[in-house]
């Protein structure tokens, strides 16, 4: 898999994309993540990537020329399955969308910034708009990191125990059950006896019951999607 991230502040991406699972997945050759600086595709003396919006609104808008030039350069080198724009009015990102993206081969992620991007980019280049939540960030770089991290960990071989990703929260619209580790008793609080029983059928039934109970209590909206 290859993920190309287009940004005006590449420094924000360097550390998150080169640590932990993302780092190991790249070292194993499971994914190639390439960060592109849009300023490199602006050809005026100041390397300008934004300008004032027509109509007199406040804020700045990302210009179309650098984005089109870079995207078209990348498209000439390979076929992309999705060109994603991180936008507050995109589809709400969830585990199902991460699962879908993880099956693709090549993805471009354009990080939104300033007031937004020239609408002609959205009309003629973007194939998918994604929001990671109903709030405003300074730019789309953190959202791009969220997308990359959630997708890459699903790739076969990215994590040590591949079955772990399949039992993550939200894979079946349920929250994960409580988890415990040693010691079995801490400050008088004991791990539930069922987890120490060695009876895997009972353990699985307990975990399923806990997942449903926690979801009903903490995220009942997830259960609406199961109906």
VOPAGU-2260 file (C-alpha; in pm, 1 decimal, decimal comma):
REM VOPAGU-2260
SITE   aa  ch    i         X         Y         Z
SITE  UNK   A    0       0,0       0,0       0,0
SITE  UNK   A    1     109,7     356,9     -64,2
SITE  UNK   A    2     -25,5     668,7     109,5
SITE  UNK   A    3      71,9    1010,0     -27,4
SITE  UNK   A    4      -3,9    1300,7     206,2
SITE  UNK   A    5     -19,5    1653,3      64,6
SITE  UNK   A    6      36,7    1932,7     316,8
SITE  UNK   A    7     161,7    2287,1     365,9
SITE  UNK   A    8     320,7    2199,6     702,9
SITE  UNK   A    9     505,5    1867,9     658,4
SITE  UNK   A   10     684,9    1909,0     990,9
SITE  UNK   A   11     360,8    1826,8    1172,2
SITE  UNK   A   12     360,6    1480,1    1016,5
SITE  UNK   A   13     717,1    1360,9    1051,5
SITE  UNK   A   14     712,8    1231,0    1407,5
SITE  UNK   A   15     366,5    1065,6    1414,3
SITE  UNK   A   16     429,7     885,2    1085,8
SITE  UNK   A   17     770,1     752,6    1190,5
SITE  UNK   A   18     705,2     592,1    1526,6
SITE  UNK   A   19     554,9     271,1    1663,4
SITE  UNK   A   20     340,3      56,9    1431,9
SITE  UNK   A   21     362,6     301,6    1142,2
SITE  UNK   A   22     741,6     294,4    1155,6
SITE  UNK   A   23     759,2     -84,6    1172,1
SITE  UNK   A   24     507,4    -129,1     891,3
SITE  UNK   A   25     716,6      93,4     666,0
SITE  UNK   A   26    1037,2     -87,4     759,2
SITE  UNK   A   27     869,3    -419,7     671,7
SITE  UNK   A   28     767,5    -283,0     333,5
SITE  UNK   A   29     396,4    -318,7     410,5
SITE  UNK   A   30     324,3      45,8     338,3
SITE  UNK   A   31     500,1     342,8     183,0
SITE  UNK   A   32     399,8     678,8     328,7
SITE  UNK   A   33     523,8     982,0     135,0
SITE  UNK   A   34     473,1    1337,5     260,0
SITE  UNK   A   35     470,0    1611,8      -4,4
SITE  UNK   A   36     519,4    1980,9      66,6
SITE  UNK   A   37     271,6    2178,6    -143,0
SITE  UNK   A   38     497,8    2483,8    -121,4
SITE  UNK   A   39     734,7    2298,5    -356,3
SITE  UNK   A   40     466,5    2322,4    -625,6
SITE  UNK   A   41     405,7    2695,1    -593,2
SITE  UNK   A   42     618,3    2881,7    -843,9
SITE  UNK   A   43     607,7    3244,1    -730,5
SITE  UNK   A   44     895,2    3388,1    -529,1
SITE  UNK   A   45     713,8    3343,2    -195,6
SITE  UNK   A   46     596,7    2985,9    -271,3
SITE  UNK   A   47     239,6    3095,3    -206,2
SITE  UNK   A   48     -17,5    2821,9    -153,3
SITE  UNK   A   49    -308,8    3036,5     -32,5
SITE  UNK   A   50    -489,4    3356,3    -124,3
SITE  UNK   A   51    -786,3    3569,0     -19,2
SITE  UNK   A   52   -1130,8    3428,7    -104,8
SITE  UNK   A   53   -1346,9    3589,9    -368,8
SITE  UNK   A   54   -1651,8    3745,5    -210,0
SITE  UNK   A   55   -1472,6    3915,9      77,0
SITE  UNK   A   56   -1500,3    3652,0     350,0
SITE  UNK   A   57   -1241,5    3632,0     627,2
SITE  UNK   A   58    -963,4    3375,9     614,0
SITE  UNK   A   59    -742,4    3233,7     340,9
SITE  UNK   A   60    -809,9    2964,2      80,2
SITE  UNK   A   61    -566,5    2706,9     -56,5
SITE  UNK   A   62    -492,2    2778,4    -422,2
SITE  UNK   A   63    -571,0    2521,2    -692,7
SITE  UNK   A   64    -247,8    2535,4    -893,8
SITE  UNK   A   65      -6,7    2359,7    -650,0
SITE  UNK   A   66    -262,1    2090,0    -565,8
SITE  UNK   A   67    -348,5    2012,0    -926,9
SITE  UNK   A   68      17,0    2006,5   -1031,2
SITE  UNK   A   69     117,5    1765,2    -755,9
SITE  UNK   A   70    -184,2    1535,7    -788,0
SITE  UNK   A   71    -148,6    1513,6   -1164,6
SITE  UNK   A   72     221,7    1436,4   -1125,8
SITE  UNK   A   73     140,7    1150,4    -887,3
SITE  UNK   A   74    -140,4    1021,9   -1109,6
SITE  UNK   A   75     102,0    1004,4   -1400,7
SITE  UNK   A   76     316,4     766,4   -1193,6
SITE  UNK   A   77      44,5     529,4   -1062,7
SITE  UNK   A   78    -329,9     480,0   -1032,6
SITE  UNK   A   79    -494,0     601,9    -711,1
SITE  UNK   A   80    -800,7     435,3    -564,4
SITE  UNK   A   81    -904,0     738,1    -360,2
SITE  UNK   A   82    -807,6    1104,3    -333,2
SITE  UNK   A   83    -917,7    1198,4      16,8
SITE  UNK   A   84    -969,9    1550,6     146,4
SITE  UNK   A   85    -978,7    1600,3     524,8
SITE  UNK   A   86   -1280,1    1824,2     563,8
SITE  UNK   A   87   -1523,3    1909,0     847,0
SITE  UNK   A   88   -1813,1    1845,3     609,9
SITE  UNK   A   89   -1688,7    1505,3     492,5
SITE  UNK   A   90   -1829,8    1168,5     594,2
SITE  UNK   A   91   -1771,4    1087,0     961,2
SITE  UNK   A   92   -1466,4     863,1     988,3
SITE  UNK   A   93   -1519,8     530,8    1161,4
SITE  UNK   A   94   -1379,2     179,4    1179,9
SITE  UNK   A   95   -1578,4      63,4     879,6
SITE  UNK   A   96   -1424,3     337,1     665,3
SITE  UNK   A   97   -1078,0     246,3     796,4
SITE  UNK   A   98   -1143,9    -116,6     701,9
SITE  UNK   A   99   -1244,7     -10,7     351,8
SITE  UNK   A  100    -942,6     211,6     298,1
SITE  UNK   A  101    -709,8     -65,4     419,4
SITE  UNK   A  102    -815,3    -280,2     121,1
SITE  UNK   A  103    -701,7     -18,7    -130,5
SITE  UNK   A  104    -362,5       1,1    -295,7
SITE  UNK   A  105    -284,6     370,2    -338,6
SITE  UNK   A  106    -437,6     666,4    -154,6
SITE  UNK   A  107    -375,9    1040,3    -165,7
SITE  UNK   A  108    -472,3    1245,4     140,3
SITE  UNK   A  109    -495,7    1621,0      95,5
SITE  UNK   A  110    -471,6    1804,1     427,7
SITE  UNK   A  111    -714,5    2091,5     449,1
SITE  UNK   A  112    -585,2    2419,1     587,7
SITE  UNK   A  113    -683,0    2782,4     640,2
SITE  UNK   A  114   -1045,4    2854,4     539,8
SITE  UNK   A  115   -1045,0    2552,2     308,2
SITE  UNK   A  116    -947,8    2467,6     -48,3
SITE  UNK   A  117   -1055,0    2618,2    -378,6
SITE  UNK   A  118   -1379,6    2443,1    -462,1
SITE  UNK   A  119   -1251,6    2341,3    -807,0
SITE  UNK   A  120   -1015,2    2098,8    -630,8
SITE  UNK   A  121   -1313,1    1935,4    -463,3
SITE  UNK   A  122   -1511,6    1924,0    -785,4
SITE  UNK   A  123   -1243,9    1784,0   -1014,3
SITE  UNK   A  124    -987,8    1595,6    -802,1
SITE  UNK   A  125   -1130,4    1477,6    -471,4
SITE  UNK   A  126   -1307,8    1141,3    -464,4
SITE  UNK   A  127   -1374,6    1117,3     -88,9
SITE  UNK   A  128   -1411,7    1376,3     188,1
SITE  UNK   A  129   -1353,5    1259,7     544,7
SITE  UNK   A  130   -1413,1    1426,0     880,9
SITE  UNK   A  131   -1271,5    1282,6    1203,6
SITE  UNK   A  132   -1523,8    1472,3    1416,7
SITE  UNK   A  133   -1746,5    1775,2    1456,8
SITE  UNK   A  134   -1481,4    2024,2    1562,9
SITE  UNK   A  135   -1229,1    2246,4    1387,9
SITE  UNK   A  136    -854,1    2185,2    1377,6
SITE  UNK   A  137    -585,6    2424,8    1257,8
SITE  UNK   A  138    -528,8    2193,5     962,7
SITE  UNK   A  139    -591,8    1846,0     832,6
SITE  UNK   A  140    -249,8    1707,3     922,7
SITE  UNK   A  141    -363,8    1550,5    1249,9
SITE  UNK   A  142    -663,0    1400,6    1070,0
SITE  UNK   A  143    -429,4    1257,8     805,7
SITE  UNK   A  144    -223,3    1095,5    1082,7
SITE  UNK   A  145    -539,2     945,3    1232,2
SITE  UNK   A  146    -638,1     801,8     894,9
SITE  UNK   A  147    -290,6     663,5     823,6
SITE  UNK   A  148    -254,6     506,3    1168,6
SITE  UNK   A  149    -599,3     345,4    1169,5
SITE  UNK   A  150    -552,5     206,2     817,3
SITE  UNK   A  151    -195,3      80,3     844,3
SITE  UNK   A  152    -254,9    -117,3    1164,9
SITE  UNK   A  153    -510,2    -323,6     971,8
SITE  UNK   A  154    -259,4    -435,9     709,3
SITE  UNK   A  155    -156,5    -802,1     748,2
SITE  UNK   A  156     174,6    -815,7     935,7
SITE  UNK   A  157     154,7    -460,1    1072,6
SITE  UNK   A  158      91,6    -572,7    1430,0
SITE  UNK   A  159     227,6    -879,8    1603,6
SITE  UNK   A  160    -106,4   -1047,8    1668,6
SITE  UNK   A  161    -322,0    -988,7    1361,9
SITE  UNK   A  162    -632,3   -1117,4    1541,2
SITE  UNK   A  163    -599,4    -823,5    1781,7
SITE  UNK   A  164    -706,4    -576,6    1512,0
SITE  UNK   A  165   -1013,1    -785,0    1438,1
SITE  UNK   A  166   -1131,4    -756,3    1799,7
SITE  UNK   A  167   -1075,6    -383,3    1836,4
SITE  UNK   A  168   -1351,8    -150,2    1946,8
SITE  UNK   A  169   -1604,2     -66,3    1672,9
SITE  UNK   A  170   -1522,7    -362,0    1446,0
SITE  UNK   A  171   -1873,2    -493,6    1519,2
SITE  UNK   A  172   -2019,0    -163,3    1646,5
SITE  UNK   A  173   -1951,4    -267,8    2006,5
SITE  UNK   A  174   -1709,1    -129,2    2259,8
SITE  UNK   A  175   -1436,9    -363,4    2380,5
SITE  UNK   A  176   -1486,4    -544,2    2712,6
SITE  UNK   A  177   -1272,7    -456,2    3017,6
SITE  UNK   A  178    -918,4    -596,0    3009,9
SITE  UNK   A  179    -690,5    -683,3    3302,1
SITE  UNK   A  180    -332,8    -797,1    3357,5
SITE  UNK   A  181    -110,9    -903,5    3648,8
SITE  UNK   A  182    -134,4    -884,9    3943,4
SITE  UNK   A  183    -465,3   -1066,2    3982,0
SITE  UNK   A  184    -529,9    -862,3    4297,8
SITE  UNK   A  185    -429,9    -498,8    4339,8
SITE  UNK   A  186    -521,9    -288,0    4645,9
SITE  UNK   A  187    -797,7    -534,1    4722,5
SITE  UNK   A  188    -948,1    -516,4    4372,7
SITE  UNK   A  189    -958,9    -857,6    4206,3
SITE  UNK   A  190    -971,0    -949,8    3842,7
SITE  UNK   A  191   -1310,8   -1111,7    3765,0
SITE  UNK   A  192   -1290,0   -1482,2    3849,5
SITE  UNK   A  193   -1413,6   -1587,1    3506,2
SITE  UNK   A  194   -1097,5   -1449,5    3343,6
SITE  UNK   A  195    -886,2   -1669,0    3571,4
SITE  UNK   A  196   -1096,3   -1981,6    3518,0
SITE  UNK   A  197    -934,2   -2107,8    3198,7
SITE  UNK   A  198   -1283,4   -2179,9    3061,5
SITE  UNK   A  199   -1262,3   -2003,0    2725,0
SITE  UNK   A  200   -1630,2   -2049,3    2639,8
SITE  UNK   A  201   -1731,9   -1877,7    2964,0
SITE  UNK   A  202   -1469,3   -1608,4    2912,1
SITE  UNK   A  203   -1597,2   -1536,2    2561,8
SITE  UNK   A  204   -1957,3   -1520,1    2686,3
SITE  UNK   A  205   -1852,8   -1280,7    2966,1
SITE  UNK   A  206   -1662,5   -1059,0    2723,1
SITE  UNK   A  207   -1957,7   -1045,7    2486,2
SITE  UNK   A  208   -2193,8    -955,3    2770,3
SITE  UNK   A  209   -1957,8    -683,2    2891,2
SITE  UNK   A  210   -1923,7    -539,0    2539,7
SITE  UNK   A  211   -2299,0    -507,6    2505,3
SITE  UNK   A  212   -2338,8    -362,8    2855,2
SITE  UNK   A  213   -2064,5    -102,1    2808,3
SITE  UNK   A  214   -2198,1      -3,7    2466,1
SITE  UNK   A  215   -2553,8      39,4    2597,2
SITE  UNK   A  216   -2422,8     253,6    2883,2
SITE  UNK   A  217   -2150,4     457,4    2711,5
SITE  UNK   A  218   -2231,7     463,1    2338,9
SITE  UNK   A  219   -2594,8     365,3    2278,3
SITE  UNK   A  220   -2576,9     540,1    1941,1
SITE  UNK   A  221   -2360,3     254,5    1814,1
SITE  UNK   A  222   -2640,6       8,5    1876,8
SITE  UNK   A  223   -2871,0     209,3    1651,0
SITE  UNK   A  224   -2640,9     117,2    1361,4
SITE  UNK   A  225   -2682,7    -252,6    1442,8
SITE  UNK   A  226   -3063,0    -236,6    1410,1
